[in-house]
Amino acid sequence: LRFLLRWGVCALGLWISASLLGDAINYQNRLSVVLIAGLVLAIVNMIIKPIIVILSLPALLFTLGLFMIVINGLMVLLVSKIYGSLEVANFWSAALAGMIIGLVNYLVTAIVEER
């Protein structure tokens, strides 16, 4: 159940990111692309992201956590490379999308934990 929630949050975050960033993120106006990319992002965040966070711990400590923006952007870029139907224009678009997805994740988690 928790993984399904993460999948939904990632898909919702990608959809909102694509809506806000316009041409920087292209999902070809297909819901299936957003859902599959959300699934891939949830899997990447579950498996690869913790390894990257541990390896980049010195940079995270030095920047007081701001390096997480870079890590989140890299995860979105990785998903766009794995799943070609999701197109991300550049790293900065991916970083902004990562921040939006993180914000959506925070809001949904706060709402779910409140109940």
C-alpha positions, 0 to 999 in steps of 0.5 A: 500500500505504501509503494502504491502511494509513492507511485501515485505521488511521483506520478502526480508530481511529474504531472504537476511539474510538466504542467508548470514547466511547459516545454521543459518536460514533455510527456506527450499529453498521455496519462500512461506516460505519466503513470509509467514514469511515476512507477519508474521514479518510485522504483529509482527513488526506492533503490538507487537514491539511498545509495546516491545519498550515502555516497554523497553524504559529504556534499550533503553535509557541506551544503547543509542538505541543498545538494538534495536538489541536485540528487533529485534532479539527477533521479528525474534525469535518470528516469527520462533516460530509462523511460524515453517517452518522458522527455526532460530538456536539461538538468535545471528542468529536472532539478525544478521537477525534483523540487516540485515532486518533493513538495508534492510528496511533502504535502501528501505525506502531511495529509496522510499522516494527519489522518 
